[in-house]
Amino acid sequence: MLNVKRDYLVVLLSITLSVLMAAGCYGQAVAVAEVHGQVSDASHSAVPGAQVKMIQTATQYVRVATTGADGTYSLPNLPVGPYTLEVAATGFKTYVQSGIILQVGSSIQLNAALQVGSVTENIQVTASANMVETRSNSVAQVIDERRITELPLNGRQATDLIVISGGATPTPPANMTSSKNYPSSTTMSVAGGQGNATNWLCT
C-alpha cells in the first residue's frame, strides 16, 4: 500500500513539473521582428549619423536607431504590426516610408535613399511590395486568422496548418520523444528532415 502511494506521488509530481515547465516555455514565445538596412544619398554614398525611427501606426510605439559610419542600422525585437519608417539627417529631406507590415520572426531590410534639402521637407514612399527577407534562408509563413477559421481542418486539428506552408508532411507516429506542446500534436517532417528533429509551438 505504501509503494502504491509512493508511485502515485511520483506520477503526480512528474505531471506537476511538466505543466510548470510547459508554462515557462510558453512565456518565452514572443511575437517580434527585426528591421535593418542602409541609409545613403543620391550618389549611393553612406550617410552616417542619420536618425532612423520605426513608428508602429496602431499604437504610436517608437524605436530609434542611429546609422553607423557605413550608414547601416539595426532595430531588433520590434513588436509585430504595421509601421512607418522615418529617416532624418542634417542637410537632407526627411524620408518617410509607410505601409510596412512586420510579421512574426521576420528580418526585413529597409534601405533609405535621401535627397539633399531641408529636414522640414518630406519624401513619401508607400511600401506596396512584400518586404524582402535577406538574413535567413529558412522558409516561413504566417497563417492568418481568416485561413485558420475558414480552412476545413480535419477535427479542427491545428497542426494541419503546418502542411499548407509547403515543404512539410505528416509522418507516421513512432516511439520517439516529442517536443511538441499541443495535446493531439502530430509529428511533422520538414524539408525531408526527421519528425523528431522538428520543434514547434502552438501559441
Secondary structure by P-SEA (a helix, b strand, c coil): caaaaaaaaaaaaaaaaaaaaaaaaaaaccccbbbbbbbbccccccccbbbbbbbcccccbbbbbbbccccbbbbcccccccbbbbbbbccccbbbbcccccccbbbbbbbbbbccccccbbbbbbcccccccccccbbbbbbcaaaaaccccccccccccccccccccccccccccccccccbbbbbbccccccccbbbbcc
